[in-house]
């Protein structure tokens, strides 16, 4: 079934990217679009990670997961840096009431599928039900950025600290040396 869907998809034309925010459905208010673009641009400048928001009018009968993966991987879209695979695509299709956050392999440790789904359910679903597309997307992007930054900070703190095994080894060596000196 996936092969059939991919074959059908490869025959479909994707819209061409226009920047960080690709609102082909025309429903993101300008003030939100400006803030979200700045947020994503600043994040890319400070981390090299790339995020693209894509709103389409319709999935044209295609699976939201396949559509999003195709956007992440297609050469003209290619979100994330080559060799780092550090991109995130947020796809929204209001007509089908579907969304998907697809994460490149290089960021899967920071933003798991489970965490991405949780962010979407917490930030997108309630706002979209109220028609607040701009706020939902802005909150979602802020949460994605926070999740990635928090993981990097946690990972850095772990690198900076001495692992327990090394600490135990140092204590043992000091005790043995102290015993040899006092004997």
N, C-alpha and C positions, 0 to 999 in steps of 0.2 A: 504494500500500500504506500509506504514511504517512497519507494522507487517511482511508482506511478505519479505521486504528487510532485516529486522533484522533476520528473520529465515534463509534466504539465507546466510546472513553474518555469523551467528553463525556456519555454516557449513564450512566456509572459514578459512584457516589458516592465522594467522597474522605472520609477521616476528618477531623474538625475538629482544628485545631492545639491543643496543650495547653501549649506553651512551647517552649523551646529543644530539649528532648529529648522526642520523641513516640514512646514505646515501645509501639506497638500490638501487638507480638508478645510483650511481657512478659519479655524476656530480659536486660535490662541491670541488673546488680546495683545496689542503692541507693547504695553508697559511690561507685561509678563515676559514676552519674547525678549525684550532688551535685557531685563534682569537675568533671565536664564542663560542667554548667550554669554553675558559677562561672567557669570558664575562658572560656566563650562570652560570658557577661554582662560580665565585665571587658573582654574584647576589644571588644565593642560599645560600651561606655562610653568606651573610649580612642580608638576609630577610627570609630565609627558603622556599621561593617560588621556584617552580620547573618549568623549561621549557624544552620541548623536541622538536627537529626538526626531522621530518620524511619525507624522500623523497622515494617514491615508484616508481617502473618502471611503474606500471599500477594499477588502481583501480579494474581491472578485472570485469568491468560492474557494480560495486557497487556505490552507492551514496556517494559523498565526505563527506557530513555531517554525515551520519551514520558511515562511516569508521573512521572519526576523533573522534566522540563520543566514539566509541568502543575502540579506542586506549587509550583515556583518562580514561576509566572505567575498562578495562581489568586488571585482577590481576597482570599479568606479566609485564604490562606496568605501571599501576597505577601512573600517573604523578600527583604530589601533595601529601601532607601529609594527613594521615588518620585523620578525624575529622576537618581538616582545608580546605580540598578540594581546595588547593591553587596552582593548576597546570595549565599550558598552553601548548597546543600541536599545533605546526605549521606543517600541512601536505601539501606536495607538490607532485603532480603527473604530471610530464612534458608531458607524452604521451597524457593525456586528457586535458592538459592546465588548470588544476584545482588546487586550493589551498584552505585551510580553516584554520582559527585560532580558536581553540576551547578553551574556558576559563572555569575553574572550578568555582563552585558557590561561593567559598570563595574570588575570585578576580573579580567577575562581577561588583562590585561597582567601581573598579579602571579601569577595561578594559571591557567596555560594548561591545555587539556584533556590535553595530554601529561603535564604535571607532576601534575595531579590523578589521572590514571591510574597514574602511578608511585607516588604516595603510597598509593593504595588497594592496589596490588599488594604494596608493601613493608609496610604497616601492618595492613591488614585481612585479606588472604588467609592469612598464616601464623597469625595469632591466631585467626581463625575456624575454621581446620582443627583447632585444638586446643580449640575451644569457649570461647575467651577473648574473648567478644564485648565486654565492658566495656573490657578493655585495648586491643583492636584499635581501638575507637571513640575512646578517649582518645588513643592514639598518633596516630591519623589526624587528629583535631581539632588536636592540638598541631602537627603537621606543616603543616596548612593554615594555621594562624595564623602559624607561622614563615615560610612561603613568602610570605604577603601582607606581613608586617612587613619581611622581608628586601628585598623589591622596593621597598617604600616608602623604606627607608633608603638603598638603592642609588640610587633616583631622586632623593632629597633630596641626596645627596652629589654627584651629577652636576649638580644645579641650583646647588649652592654653589661648584663649581669653575668656573674660567674655561675656556671652550672653547678648543681649540688654535688655531682660526682667529682668535679675538680676541687671543690671546696673540701670535701671529705678526704681526698687524696693529699691535699696540702696539709691538713690537720694531722694525718697519719705520719707523713714525712717529718713534720716538725716534732711530733712526739718521739719518733724513733731517733732523730738527731739529738734531741734534748736528753734522751736516755743514754746515748753513746757518750755525750759530753760529760754528763754527771757521773758516769760509771767509772 
